[in-house]
């Protein structure tokens, strides 16, 4: 009897030991595998560039490899849908422009996710306004001269952006309304391909982040005519704001790092610290400033508050625009 009891106890210990690693394996694996930062746009755009700058430094703080994974399509909606399905272990994140978080809810009745409830805010990555850029397809002169030409040539009054339903899309609409010049929006699958058509003369004007056209502006291939912020860009001190150009319009946005729903506060704090550490580095700040963006950090609670403010700010302009997105 004693031998049988001892054998049973030994078998129980062996069984528990054998299965114990299985209970902890998923957590250990999540810490060892690379962190994927999804980008909902093609390579070369501003979100992609800033994410790669941050990822290079975050891997040091986290002690993990951090890779940027471009998942373009539907102005960022495909990447957000993938994020929602991902495990809340920090292995999959997204670096998203604010448009996907604050514009899309007013455009689509069936997004498949709630941008407030279905994602975990982690860190603000940078803030920015937009550049209004003329290409070789537009005439010489300042913004008012280009707008006057567009008004006289309505068939050529087109402006490009990185996609339909983005903040630049509606910033362009505000510009059209305030200037009294009807303009047709031309949506691209990202800022980089839009900039290429601008340079090629296929579209005369582009509204998007300055990072998409700033190097081409410096090389003389295009001309940034105005920026949409309240004040001039540090990277473009000679370029006026829209208000300085006589058009009463301002528009700004942000990049935020988000995770899937259900992430633990401890994990969020760990990743947020890695972003904050990266943004404090002088070389990171200079690289982001050079793109025409502003390096800016805020933690999860403040990012959620900023998102809520922008969500409310864009409600009426979008509803008044008459733009209808597919459900």
C-alpha positions in Angstrom: 0.0 0.0 0.0 2.8 2.4 0.9 4.6 1.6 -2.3 1.5 2.2 -4.3 0.9 5.6 -2.5 4.5 6.6 -3.1 4.3 5.7 -6.8 1.1 7.7 -7.2 2.6 10.8 -5.4 5.7 10.5 -7.6 3.6 10.3 -10.7 1.7 13.4 -9.7 4.9 15.3 -9.1 6.3 14.3 -12.5 3.1 15.2 -14.2 2.9 18.6 -12.6 6.6 19.3 -13.5 6.1 18.2 -17.0 3.1 20.5 -17.6 4.4 23.5 -15.5 6.6 24.9 -18.4 3.6 24.9 -20.7 1.7 27.3 -18.4 4.5 29.9 -18.6 5.7 29.3 -22.1 3.5 31.9 -23.8 4.7 34.7 -21.5 8.4 33.8 -22.0 8.0 33.5 -25.7 6.3 36.9 -25.9 9.4 38.4 -24.2 11.9 36.7 -26.5 10.3 37.2 -29.9 10.7 40.5 -31.8 8.3 43.4 -31.3 6.5 44.2 -34.5 5.4 47.8 -35.0 2.7 47.8 -37.8 2.6 50.7 -40.2 -0.7 51.0 -42.2 1.1 52.7 -45.1 3.9 51.9 -47.6 7.6 52.3 -46.8 9.0 55.8 -47.1 6.1 57.8 -45.6 6.4 59.9 -42.4 4.9 57.3 -40.1 7.3 54.7 -41.5 10.3 56.9 -41.1 9.6 58.0 -37.5 8.7 54.5 -36.4 12.1 53.3 -37.7 13.9 56.1 -35.9 12.2 55.1 -32.6 12.5 51.3 -33.2 16.2 51.6 -33.5 16.5 53.0 -30.0 13.6 51.1 -28.4 15.3 47.8 -29.0 18.1 48.9 -26.7 15.7 49.9 -23.9 13.5 46.8 -24.3 16.3 44.3 -24.8 14.4 42.9 -27.7 14.6 43.2 -31.5 12.0 45.8 -32.7 11.0 45.6 -36.4 8.8 47.8 -38.5 6.2 45.9 -40.5 4.4 47.8 -43.3 0.8 46.6 -43.8 -0.6 49.2 -46.2 -4.2 49.4 -47.3 -7.4 51.3 -46.6 -5.7 54.3 -45.1 -4.4 52.3 -42.1 -7.6 50.3 -41.4 -6.1 46.9 -42.4 -3.2 47.3 -40.0 -5.6 48.3 -37.2 -7.8 45.3 -37.8 -4.8 43.1 -37.5 -3.7 44.8 -34.3 -7.1 44.2 -32.7 -6.7 40.5 -33.4 -3.2 40.3 -31.9 -2.4 39.0 -28.4 -2.0 41.6 -25.7 1.6 40.5 -24.9 3.4 43.5 -26.5 4.6 41.5 -29.5 2.4 43.5 -32.0 1.9 47.3 -31.8 1.0 50.0 -34.3 2.5 53.4 -34.9 -0.5 55.2 -36.3 -1.2 58.7 -37.6 -4.1 60.3 -35.8 -6.4 60.3 -38.8 -7.0 56.6 -38.5 -8.0 57.0 -34.8 -10.0 60.3 -35.0 -11.2 60.7 -38.6 -12.4 57.2 -39.5 -15.0 56.9 -36.7 -16.9 59.7 -38.4 -16.7 58.2 -41.9 -17.4 54.5 -41.5 -20.4 52.9 -39.8 -18.7 49.5 -39.9 -15.0 49.8 -39.2 -14.9 46.5 -37.4 -13.3 48.1 -34.3 -13.8 51.0 -31.9 -10.8 53.3 -32.0 -11.3 54.2 -28.3 -12.3 50.9 -26.8 -10.5 48.3 -28.9 -6.9 49.6 -28.6 -4.5 50.4 -25.8 -2.9 53.8 -25.9 0.8 53.6 -25.1 2.8 56.7 -26.2 2.6 59.9 -28.1 5.4 59.8 -30.7 5.3 63.2 -32.3 3.0 66.0 -33.4 2.9 67.8 -36.7 1.0 70.0 -39.1 0.9 69.7 -42.9 2.6 71.2 -45.9 0.8 72.6 -48.9 3.2 71.8 -51.7 3.1 72.7 -55.4 4.8 70.6 -58.1 5.9 71.4 -61.6 2.3 70.9 -62.7 1.4 74.2 -61.0 2.4 77.7 -62.1 5.1 79.8 -60.4 4.2 82.1 -57.6 2.9 81.9 -54.0 -0.1 80.0 -52.7 -2.6 82.7 -53.7 -1.2 82.6 -57.3 -1.6 78.9 -57.5 -5.1 79.0 -56.1 -6.1 81.7 -58.6 -4.8 79.4 -61.4 -6.8 76.5 -60.0 -9.9 78.6 -59.9 -9.4 79.6 -63.5 -8.6 76.0 -64.5 -11.1 73.9 -62.6 -10.2 70.8 -64.6 -6.7 71.0 -63.1 -7.7 71.9 -59.6 -6.6 68.7 -58.0 -4.7 68.0 -54.7 -3.0 64.8 -53.7 -2.9 63.2 -50.2 -1.7 59.9 -48.6 -5.3 58.6 -48.7 -9.0 59.1 -48.5 -10.3 59.7 -45.0 -7.0 61.1 -43.7 -6.4 64.3 -41.9 -4.6 65.8 -45.0 -7.7 64.9 -47.0 -9.9 67.1 -44.8 -7.3 69.8 -44.3 -7.4 70.1 -48.1 -11.2 70.4 -47.9 -10.9 73.2 -45.4 -8.4 74.9 -47.6 -10.8 74.7 -50.5 -13.7 76.0 -48.5 -11.8 78.9 -47.0 -10.2 80.0 -50.3 -13.4 79.6 -52.3 -11.6 77.4 -54.8 -13.3 74.0 -55.5 -10.6 71.3 -55.5 -10.8 67.6 -56.3 -9.1 65.2 -53.9 -6.8 62.6 -55.4 -6.1 59.8 -52.9 -3.0 57.7 -52.9 -1.9 54.7 -51.0 0.6 56.6 -48.9 2.5 59.9 -49.0 5.5 58.6 -50.9 3.6 57.6 -54.1 1.6 60.9 -53.9 4.9 62.8 -53.8 6.2 61.0 -56.8 3.2 62.0 -58.9 3.5 65.6 -57.6 7.1 65.6 -58.8 6.1 64.1 -62.1 3.5 66.8 -62.7 0.5 64.4 -62.6 -1.1 66.5 -59.8 -0.3 70.2 -59.2 -0.8 70.4 -55.4 -0.3 68.1 -52.4 -1.4 68.4 -48.8 0.4 66.1 -46.4 3.0 66.0 -43.8 6.1 68.1 -44.6 8.3 65.0 -44.4 6.8 63.7 -47.6 8.1 66.6 -49.7 10.6 68.5 -47.6 13.7 67.0 -49.2 12.2 67.5 -52.7 11.5 71.1 -51.7 15.2 71.6 -50.6 16.3 70.1 -53.9 14.1 72.5 -55.9 11.9 69.8 -57.4 8.7 71.1 -55.6 7.8 74.2 -53.6 6.2 74.1 -50.1 3.9 77.1 -50.2 2.5 77.1 -46.7 2.1 75.0 -43.6 -1.1 74.4 -41.7 0.0 75.0 -38.1 -0.5 78.0 -35.8 3.2 78.9 -36.2 5.9 78.3 -38.8 7.8 75.0 -38.9 11.2 74.9 -37.3 12.4 73.0 -40.4 10.8 75.5 -42.8 11.3 78.9 -41.2 10.9 80.8 -44.5 7.5 79.2 -45.3 4.4 81.0 -44.1 1.5 79.5 -42.3 -1.9 79.5 -44.1 -3.1 82.3 -41.8 0.0 84.3 -42.9 -1.0 83.6 -46.5 -4.4 85.1 -45.8 -6.4 81.8 -45.4 -7.9 81.2 -42.0 -7.3 77.5 -41.7 -5.2 75.5 -39.2 -4.8 71.7 -39.0 -2.5 69.5 -37.0 -2.2 65.8 -36.1 -0.1 63.3 -34.2 1.5 59.9 -34.3 0.7 57.5 -31.5 1.9 54.1 -30.5 -1.0 51.7 -29.6 -1.3 48.1 -28.6 -4.2 45.6 -28.8 -6.9 45.6 -26.2 -6.2 44.1 -22.8 -2.5 44.9 -22.3 -1.4 45.0 -18.7 -0.5 48.4 -17.2 3.0 47.1 -16.4 3.7 46.1 -20.0 2.3 49.4 -21.3 4.6 51.3 -18.8 7.6 49.3 -20.0 7.0 50.1 -23.7 6.1 53.7 -22.9 9.4 54.2 -21.1 11.3 52.9 -24.1 9.6 55.5 -26.3 10.2 58.3 -23.8 13.9 57.3 -23.5 14.2 57.4 -27.3 12.6 60.8 -27.7 14.9 62.3 -25.1 17.9 61.5 -27.3 19.3 64.6 -29.2 20.0 62.7 -32.4 16.4 61.3 -32.4 15.0 64.8 -31.8 17.1 66.3 -34.6 16.0 63.6 -37.1 12.3 64.2 -36.3 12.7 68.0 -36.5 14.4 67.6 -39.8 11.3 65.9 -41.2 9.2 68.9 -40.3 7.7 67.1 -37.3 7.9 67.9 -33.6 9.2 65.2 -31.2 6.8 65.0 -28.4 6.2 62.4 -25.7 3.1 61.8 -23.6 2.1 58.7 -21.7 -1.0 56.5 -22.2 -3.5 58.6 -20.2 -2.5 61.8 -21.9 -2.4 60.1 -25.4 -6.0 59.0 -24.7 -7.0 62.5 -23.8 -5.3 64.0 -26.9 -7.1 61.4 -29.1 -10.5 62.4 -27.5 -9.8 66.1 -28.2 -9.0 65.5 -31.8 -11.9 63.1 -32.2 -14.3 65.9 -31.1 -12.5 68.6 -33.1 -13.0 66.8 -36.5 -16.6 65.8 -36.0 -18.3 68.9 -37.6 -15.7 69.6 -40.4 -16.1 66.0 -41.6 -19.9 66.0 -41.3 -20.1 69.4 -43.1 -17.7 68.2 -45.9 -20.3 66.0 -47.5 -17.7 63.2 -48.0 -19.2 59.8 -47.8 -17.1 56.7 -47.2 -18.1 53.2 -47.9 -19.7 51.4 -44.9 
